[in-house]
Amino acid sequence: MKIVKFTDDKGYLRCAMIKDEDPDIMAKYGVPVEIPDIVNTIDWDGLKRDLHNALMQANLYTVQDVMKSGQAYAPAMTVIKRYLHEAYMAEALSETTQENSSGG
């Protein structure tokens, strides 16, 4: 089996597993390989609040404030990374729970 990336009809980059001998064009019919469901997993209100607070704490009020430092967005990126990490961890926990409940 090989993993092939393709772009779906809505413009999203996707991955799927297909047989080694299948042409890559068959990817949309393969077994999906997905990232966590970030739309439904991430606490978007919490992310917006924490992102707002990180930018305020870093005194990033204007574009001039941002331009003063090459690392100006670092606090914001830390917040985003934390929420993404939580989404991946929730997905892993969900998979583990499903495996344990099915006897796997």
C-alpha positions as CSV (number, residue, x, y, z in Angstrom):
1,M,0.0,0.0,0.0
2,K,1.1,3.5,-0.7
3,I,-0.1,6.9,0.5
4,V,-1.0,9.4,-2.2
5,K,-2.0,13.1,-1.8
6,F,-4.6,14.7,-3.9
7,T,-6.8,17.8,-3.9
8,D,-10.6,17.2,-3.5
9,D,-13.4,19.1,-5.2
10,K,-13.5,21.7,-2.5
11,G,-9.7,22.5,-2.7
12,Y,-8.7,20.5,0.5
13,L,-5.5,18.5,0.3
14,R,-6.3,14.9,1.2
15,C,-4.4,11.6,1.5
16,A,-5.5,8.1,0.8
17,M,-3.9,4.6,0.9
18,I,-4.1,2.7,-2.4
19,K,-2.6,-0.5,-3.7
20,D,1.0,-0.1,-4.8
21,E,0.1,-1.1,-8.4
22,D,-2.8,1.4,-8.6
23,P,-2.2,4.7,-10.4
24,D,-2.1,7.8,-8.2
25,I,-5.3,9.0,-9.9
26,M,-7.2,6.3,-7.9
27,A,-6.4,8.1,-4.6
28,K,-9.9,9.6,-4.2
29,Y,-11.2,6.0,-4.1
30,G,-8.6,4.8,-1.6
31,V,-8.7,4.4,2.2
32,P,-8.7,8.0,3.7
33,V,-5.7,9.0,5.8
34,E,-6.9,12.1,7.7
35,I,-5.8,14.6,10.3
36,P,-7.9,15.1,13.4
37,D,-11.3,16.7,12.9
38,I,-10.1,20.1,13.9
39,V,-13.5,21.8,13.1
40,N,-15.3,19.8,15.8
41,T,-12.4,19.1,18.1
42,I,-10.9,22.5,18.7
43,D,-12.5,24.8,21.2
44,W,-12.7,27.8,18.8
45,D,-14.0,30.3,21.4
46,G,-11.1,29.3,23.8
47,L,-8.6,29.6,20.9
48,K,-9.9,33.1,20.0
49,R,-9.7,34.1,23.7
50,D,-6.2,32.7,24.3
51,L,-4.9,34.1,21.0
52,H,-6.3,37.5,21.9
53,N,-4.7,37.4,25.3
54,A,-1.4,36.3,23.9
55,L,-1.3,39.2,21.4
56,M,-2.3,41.6,24.2
57,Q,0.3,40.2,26.6
58,A,3.0,40.6,23.8
59,N,1.9,44.3,23.3
60,L,1.1,43.6,19.6
61,Y,-1.5,46.3,19.0
62,T,-0.5,47.6,15.6
63,V,1.4,46.4,12.5
64,Q,4.3,48.6,13.7
65,D,4.5,46.6,16.9
66,V,4.6,43.4,14.9
67,M,7.3,44.7,12.6
68,K,9.6,45.6,15.5
69,S,10.4,41.9,16.1
70,G,11.0,38.9,13.8
71,Q,9.5,36.8,16.6
72,A,6.5,38.9,17.3
73,Y,4.0,36.2,16.5
74,A,5.8,33.5,18.6
75,P,3.3,33.8,21.5
76,A,0.4,33.5,19.1
77,M,2.0,30.5,17.4
78,T,2.4,28.8,20.8
79,V,-1.3,29.2,21.5
80,I,-2.2,27.7,18.1
81,K,0.2,24.8,18.5
82,R,-1.2,24.0,21.9
83,Y,-4.8,23.8,20.5
84,L,-3.6,21.7,17.6
85,H,-1.7,19.4,19.9
86,E,-4.8,19.0,22.0
87,A,-6.8,18.0,18.9
88,Y,-4.2,15.3,17.9
89,M,-4.1,14.0,21.5
90,A,-8.0,13.8,21.6
91,E,-7.9,11.9,18.3
92,A,-5.3,9.5,19.7
93,L,-7.3,9.0,22.9
94,S,-10.4,8.3,20.9
95,E,-8.7,5.7,18.7
96,T,-7.2,4.0,21.8
97,T,-10.6,3.9,23.5
98,Q,-12.2,2.5,20.3
99,E,-9.5,-0.2,20.0
100,N,-9.9,-1.2,23.7
101,S,-13.7,-1.4,23.5
102,S,-13.5,-3.5,20.4
103,G,-11.0,-5.9,21.9
104,G,-8.2,-4.7,19.6
